Amino acid sequence: MVSFDYCIAKAALNMLTVQLQAAEDGNNENSNKITYWIVNPGHCKTGLNGFKGPKDPLEGAEVVLRLLKSKRGEIPGATFWEWEKGVLRDIPW
């Protein structure tokens, strides 16, 4: 069972990302803007879960690599992403 603390923290992190992107987009002083994304690496084998996740952490990191390799402006900010079964997917929040 997922704890309420985790759910609250995740919702807060998602909203923080949306607000940071809105502030960045509204800043007309800087032409070299930052893009903020949220990623879901999936249920990875890590010490946090006793190495019981089905996914290797390197595979979980693939979503970050795909986003960072994208061309500037190709993937909008304040969006949520995962890499599953060889596909980069936008996750509805």
N, C-alpha and C positions, 0 to 999 in steps of 0.2 A: 504494500500500500504506500502511495506517495504521501509524504507529510504535507500539511497545510503550509508549513514554513517554506518548503521548496516551491510550492505553487505560487505563493505570494511573491517570493523573491524572483521567480521566473517572469511573472506578469510585470513586476516592477522593472526588470531588466529590459523586457520587450518595449515597454513604454518609454524608458530612458533612451533607448535606441531611436525610437520614432521622434522624440523631442530633440535629441542631439542633431538628427538629420534635418529637422525643420529649422533649427537655429542656424545650421551650416548653410542651408539653402537660402535663408533670409539674409545672410551676411554678404553684402555687395562689395565689401572692401577687399575680399580675397578671391582671386580668380582660380587659385589652385585649391579647390575644395576637397574636403574629406568626405568619403562615402562610408556610411555605417550600415553594417549588415548583422543579422543574427544568424548563427549557424547551429544546426543540429547534427552532431557527429554520429548519432545513433548510439545504441547500447554496446559500448566497447568493453573489451577485457581490460580492466584497470584495477588498481589496488582499492579504489573506492567501492567496488562491488565484489571484491574477492576474486577477481579475474574470471567472472562468470558470464560476461557479455559474449554474444556470438560474433562480434565484429572486432577485428584487429584494430588497434589505435591508429596505425598508418592508414588504413582504409577510412577511418573516421576523420582523419585530417584532410582527406582528399577534397572535401567541400571547401575548405579554406584555400587550398591551392588553386582550385578552379576559379574561385571568386577573385583571388589576387592576380591570376593570369588573364582575366577578362580585360577588354579594352575599357578605358575610362568612359563612363557614361553608358556602357552597354547594359549593365545590370543596375537598375535603380536602387538608391539607398532606401533605408527604413523598410527593407524586405527581409524575409526569412527563408533560409535555404537548407537543403540536405542533399547528400550524395547517396543514392540507393540504387543498387543493381546497375551501376554504370551510367546513371542518369542524374544530372543536376536538376533538382526540382525546387520550385517556389512553394513554400508551405504557407497556407492561409493561417493567419493568427486569430 
